């Protein structure tokens, strides 16, 4: 018995020596430097081919709590202080336009001209940085009774990734800039990328603003004009809030807008501002957010080049959405 044990121990020692370096490494005191040239190449035993390689255990899958939200998830939670559509009983629809603070601020004048020409009330959510770069045009927009101005943050970051102080700074700076340029202090706020959580909504409320979402992303980033028209006319419901953009001349929004307006009016819809939509029914009818899933705006890069960004490939699969499935709201 003892002979067998001694033999097993000896065999293990021989095997270990055969797999070890020919000599111990040299302690040269420069762990961060180049590997010493005089050290031998280490050799190791091959893993037995018929034995599976060890793998780390996969983390357990935990279902998200209902109503919970973490940055990067697909669907915004229903929130009692977020307004994303009006009463479904009335034939009112609000067209909204985001002017996002991008690296190259632009204004598609054709959109403004179409709205004025066809006498379309609209709610314009302005980025503070964008408003500063388009000061003269913002002044003109503020004087036109067709339009109401809202806050769209200052630099268009992903607010749900930010600290409370940074959220407050973004909203406050935009408020100050828009008020300074236009003489109007916004009471409506649309979060960048349509992303919000309890903190974002609370801070906006503390600053005197109601958070406004949408139930119909138009898909104007990347969508051709005919698809844009067909999509909006097909999906608009009574009380819908449609989101489009006026800060990109390369989008086909301006080309599609006259047909969208004509088509909605032909269906019996009355076009109004968001504030009018809020007052179109009893408070209980408009205060709660839609429980259905909405397409969030696809992440294409934080304007402030922050490291924490939403994955760009996340979309919510929905039926009959194929033409615009990758053309959700971008906000850039």
VMD Tcl script that draws the C-alpha trace (Angstrom):
set ca {
  {0.00 0.00 0.00}
  {2.72 2.47 1.02}
  {4.72 1.55 -2.07}
  {1.80 2.39 -4.31}
  {1.31 5.78 -2.60}
  {5.03 6.61 -2.84}
  {4.96 5.75 -6.54}
  {1.93 8.01 -7.16}
  {3.54 10.94 -5.36}
  {6.80 10.46 -7.26}
  {4.94 10.33 -10.59}
  {3.14 13.58 -9.78}
  {6.42 15.32 -8.95}
  {8.01 14.16 -12.19}
  {5.03 15.41 -14.18}
  {5.12 18.76 -12.45}
  {8.81 19.19 -13.12}
  {8.34 18.29 -16.79}
  {5.74 21.07 -17.16}
  {7.65 23.74 -15.21}
  {10.06 26.33 -16.59}
  {13.64 25.19 -16.86}
  {14.57 27.79 -14.24}
  {12.67 30.28 -12.09}
  {11.98 33.76 -13.52}
  {14.39 36.55 -12.71}
  {13.05 39.22 -10.33}
  {14.29 42.28 -12.21}
  {12.18 44.85 -10.36}
  {10.53 46.28 -13.48}
  {7.22 44.57 -13.80}
  {6.01 47.17 -16.24}
  {9.03 46.87 -18.55}
  {9.87 44.54 -21.39}
  {10.16 40.88 -20.63}
  {13.86 40.01 -19.99}
  {15.43 38.49 -23.08}
  {17.47 35.96 -21.12}
  {14.43 34.17 -19.72}
  {13.50 30.89 -21.39}
  {10.22 30.39 -23.19}
  {7.78 28.74 -20.81}
  {6.36 25.39 -21.81}
  {3.14 23.95 -20.45}
  {1.37 20.63 -20.59}
  {-1.34 20.36 -23.21}
  {-4.89 20.08 -21.92}
  {-6.26 16.57 -22.52}
  {-8.26 16.59 -25.74}
  {-11.09 14.49 -24.34}
  {-11.61 16.79 -21.32}
  {-13.81 19.91 -21.66}
  {-12.15 23.20 -20.82}
  {-13.38 24.73 -17.57}
  {-15.67 27.72 -18.14}
  {-16.94 30.33 -15.67}
  {-20.50 29.89 -14.53}
  {-23.05 32.09 -16.28}
  {-24.73 34.71 -14.10}
  {-28.33 33.91 -13.18}
  {-31.02 35.54 -15.30}
  {-33.12 37.85 -13.15}
  {-36.33 39.28 -14.54}
  {-36.60 43.06 -14.32}
  {-39.17 44.38 -11.91}
  {-42.26 45.85 -13.47}
  {-41.79 49.57 -13.99}
  {-38.05 49.39 -13.27}
  {-35.65 51.19 -15.59}
  {-31.94 51.08 -16.05}
  {-29.96 53.04 -18.68}
  {-29.74 51.07 -21.90}
  {-33.06 49.24 -21.54}
  {-35.50 49.34 -24.40}
  {-38.74 50.68 -23.02}
  {-39.41 53.75 -20.94}
  {-41.60 52.98 -17.93}
  {-45.07 54.39 -17.56}
  {-44.87 57.46 -15.35}
  {-47.72 59.55 -13.95}
  {-45.84 62.81 -14.51}
  {-44.89 62.11 -18.14}
  {-47.26 63.20 -20.91}
  {-46.95 61.08 -24.04}
  {-50.38 61.42 -25.65}
  {-53.67 63.19 -25.26}
  {-57.21 61.84 -24.95}
  {-57.97 59.05 -27.42}
  {-61.58 60.19 -27.66}
  {-60.81 63.47 -29.46}
  {-59.47 64.06 -32.98}
  {-56.55 66.22 -31.91}
  {-52.91 65.56 -32.81}
  {-49.75 67.45 -31.85}
  {-46.81 67.72 -34.23}
  {-43.57 68.32 -32.33}
  {-40.11 69.12 -33.62}
  {-36.83 68.64 -31.76}
  {-33.91 70.99 -32.38}
  {-31.07 68.98 -30.90}
  {-27.75 70.51 -29.88}
  {-25.42 68.83 -32.33}
  {-21.81 69.54 -33.23}
  {-23.02 71.42 -36.35}
  {-26.24 73.26 -35.40}
  {-28.62 73.66 -38.33}
  {-32.17 74.85 -38.93}
  {-34.20 73.48 -41.83}
  {-36.00 76.68 -42.81}
  {-38.25 74.70 -45.15}
  {-39.98 73.12 -42.15}
  {-40.76 76.49 -40.59}
  {-41.98 77.82 -43.94}
  {-44.28 74.81 -44.42}
  {-45.74 75.18 -40.93}
  {-46.41 78.88 -41.47}
  {-47.74 78.41 -45.00}
  {-50.20 75.73 -43.92}
  {-50.95 77.41 -40.58}
  {-49.92 74.41 -38.49}
  {-49.53 74.91 -34.73}
  {-46.47 73.06 -33.42}
  {-44.39 72.57 -30.30}
  {-40.65 73.09 -30.78}
  {-38.26 71.54 -28.26}
  {-35.01 73.48 -28.43}
  {-31.59 72.50 -27.21}
  {-29.96 75.33 -25.29}
  {-26.74 75.18 -27.27}
  {-28.75 75.07 -30.51}
  {-30.82 78.08 -29.43}
  {-27.69 80.09 -28.78}
  {-26.36 79.33 -32.27}
  {-29.70 80.23 -33.90}
  {-30.56 83.21 -31.71}
  {-32.20 85.40 -34.37}
  {-34.35 82.58 -35.70}
  {-35.39 81.58 -32.18}
  {-36.55 85.15 -31.53}
  {-38.71 85.00 -34.67}
  {-40.13 81.59 -33.73}
  {-41.04 82.82 -30.24}
  {-43.00 85.76 -31.68}
  {-45.11 83.53 -33.95}
  {-48.34 82.50 -32.18}
  {-48.35 79.21 -34.09}
  {-45.42 77.92 -32.05}
  {-44.63 77.17 -28.44}
  {-41.06 76.54 -27.25}
  {-39.95 73.69 -25.01}
  {-36.69 72.66 -23.34}
  {-34.61 69.85 -24.90}
  {-31.58 70.04 -22.53}
  {-28.43 72.01 -23.25}
  {-26.05 69.56 -24.93}
  {-28.37 66.56 -25.60}
  {-26.69 63.97 -23.33}
  {-28.12 60.70 -22.02}
  {-29.57 62.15 -18.84}
  {-30.36 58.82 -17.22}
  {-26.62 58.15 -17.04}
  {-25.93 61.48 -15.30}
  {-25.83 62.62 -11.70}
  {-28.65 64.72 -10.30}
  {-26.41 67.81 -10.39}
  {-25.57 67.27 -14.05}
  {-29.24 66.75 -14.96}
  {-30.18 69.97 -13.18}
  {-27.34 71.81 -14.91}
  {-28.42 70.60 -18.36}
  {-32.02 71.68 -17.86}
  {-31.22 74.95 -16.12}
  {-28.69 76.07 -18.72}
  {-31.15 75.36 -21.50}
  {-33.90 77.26 -19.64}
  {-31.65 80.27 -19.19}
  {-30.42 80.24 -22.77}
  {-33.87 79.92 -24.32}
  {-35.30 82.59 -22.02}
  {-32.40 84.94 -22.72}
  {-32.69 84.53 -26.49}
  {-36.47 84.44 -26.88}
  {-37.89 86.07 -23.76}
  {-39.92 82.89 -23.16}
  {-39.32 80.47 -20.27}
  {-40.35 76.93 -21.33}
  {-42.82 74.97 -19.22}
  {-42.48 71.79 -21.28}
  {-39.44 69.51 -21.39}
  {-38.54 66.65 -23.71}
  {-35.61 64.50 -22.58}
  {-32.90 63.77 -25.15}
  {-33.40 60.43 -26.92}
  {-36.74 60.18 -25.14}
  {-34.95 58.70 -22.12}
  {-36.10 59.47 -18.62}
  {-36.24 58.06 -15.13}
  {-37.74 59.26 -11.85}
  {-34.84 61.65 -11.25}
  {-35.10 63.34 -14.65}
  {-38.86 63.80 -14.30}
  {-38.56 65.06 -10.73}
  {-35.84 67.60 -11.52}
  {-37.76 68.89 -14.54}
  {-40.82 69.33 -12.33}
  {-38.76 71.17 -9.70}
  {-37.64 73.56 -12.44}
  {-41.26 74.20 -13.42}
  {-41.51 71.90 -16.43}
  {-43.74 68.99 -17.42}
  {-41.95 66.11 -19.16}
  {-43.34 65.41 -22.62}
  {-42.70 62.22 -24.56}
  {-44.41 60.98 -27.73}
  {-46.34 57.93 -28.84}
  {-45.37 58.16 -32.52}
  {-41.71 58.44 -33.56}
  {-41.88 59.63 -37.15}
  {-38.69 57.90 -38.24}
  {-37.47 61.01 -40.08}
  {-33.77 60.21 -39.55}
  {-32.92 58.16 -42.64}
  {-36.48 57.58 -43.88}
  {-37.35 58.66 -47.44}
  {-40.20 61.13 -47.77}
  {-42.77 58.67 -49.11}
  {-42.14 56.17 -46.29}
  {-42.26 58.97 -43.74}
  {-45.64 60.15 -45.01}
  {-47.11 56.65 -45.17}
  {-45.82 55.77 -41.69}
  {-47.19 58.85 -39.92}
  {-50.57 58.72 -41.65}
  {-50.95 55.01 -40.87}
  {-49.92 55.14 -37.21}
  {-51.39 58.41 -35.99}
  {-54.18 57.98 -33.42}
  {-56.44 60.51 -31.74}
  {-54.31 62.27 -29.14}
  {-50.99 61.27 -30.73}
  {-47.83 63.26 -30.20}
  {-45.62 62.94 -33.29}
  {-41.91 63.70 -33.03}
  {-39.84 65.01 -35.91}
  {-36.66 67.08 -36.22}
  {-35.91 70.52 -37.60}
  {-32.16 70.63 -37.06}
  {-31.06 68.44 -39.99}
  {-31.38 69.61 -43.57}
  {-30.41 66.16 -44.83}
  {-33.54 64.59 -43.33}
  {-36.59 64.39 -45.60}
  {-38.89 65.91 -43.01}
  {-39.48 69.13 -44.96}
  {-40.38 67.22 -48.11}
  {-42.86 65.01 -46.29}
  {-44.43 67.61 -44.01}
  {-46.98 69.17 -46.44}
  {-48.36 65.72 -47.31}
  {-48.45 64.69 -43.65}
  {-50.42 67.83 -42.76}
  {-52.83 67.40 -45.67}
  {-53.29 63.69 -44.95}
  {-53.98 64.17 -41.25}
  {-56.48 66.93 -41.91}
  {-58.17 64.79 -44.56}
  {-58.65 62.09 -41.90}
  {-60.42 64.63 -39.70}
  {-57.56 65.42 -37.30}
  {-57.12 68.89 -35.86}
  {-53.46 69.87 -35.42}
  {-52.70 71.55 -32.09}
  {-49.83 72.36 -29.75}
  {-48.92 70.00 -26.92}
  {-50.26 72.48 -24.35}
  {-53.61 72.45 -26.15}
  {-53.57 68.66 -26.19}
  {-52.97 68.64 -22.45}
  {-56.00 70.81 -21.90}
  {-58.23 68.91 -24.31}
  {-59.76 66.66 -21.64}
  {-60.08 65.95 -17.97}
  {-56.72 65.80 -16.15}
  {-57.20 62.12 -15.40}
  {-57.50 61.38 -19.10}
  {-54.14 62.81 -20.03}
  {-51.90 62.42 -16.99}
  {-50.85 58.80 -17.31}
  {-48.26 57.51 -19.75}
  {-49.09 54.85 -22.30}
  {-48.50 51.32 -20.96}
  {-47.52 50.04 -24.41}
  {-43.91 49.67 -25.53}
  {-42.43 52.49 -27.57}
  {-39.39 52.59 -29.75}
  {-36.64 54.51 -27.95}
  {-34.30 56.69 -29.91}
  {-31.34 54.73 -31.23}
  {-28.00 55.66 -29.71}
  {-25.48 56.98 -32.23}
  {-23.09 58.71 -29.84}
  {-23.22 61.04 -26.89}
  {-22.57 64.63 -27.96}
  {-20.31 65.15 -24.98}
  {-18.33 61.99 -25.87}
  {-19.14 60.40 -22.54}
  {-17.93 56.84 -22.11}
  {-21.27 55.53 -20.87}
  {-23.57 55.31 -23.87}
  {-26.53 53.21 -24.84}
  {-25.88 50.23 -27.13}
  {-26.55 51.28 -30.70}
  {-28.14 48.01 -31.83}
  {-31.07 47.94 -29.44}
  {-34.48 48.18 -31.06}
  {-37.88 46.94 -29.98}
  {-39.28 44.44 -32.52}
  {-42.81 45.34 -33.50}
  {-45.12 43.99 -36.17}
  {-45.62 45.84 -39.47}
  {-42.72 48.21 -38.78}
  {-40.32 46.89 -41.39}
  {-39.89 50.03 -43.57}
  {-38.72 52.16 -40.65}
  {-37.47 49.55 -38.23}
  {-33.96 50.98 -38.16}
  {-35.06 54.56 -38.57}
  {-36.20 55.34 -35.04}
  {-35.60 58.75 -33.58}
  {-31.93 59.67 -33.43}
  {-31.96 63.18 -32.09}
  {-28.78 64.24 -33.90}
}
mol new
graphics top color blue
foreach p $ca { graphics top sphere $p radius 0.5 }
foreach p [lrange $ca 0 end-1] q [lrange $ca 1 end] { graphics top cylinder $p $q radius 0.2 }
display resetview
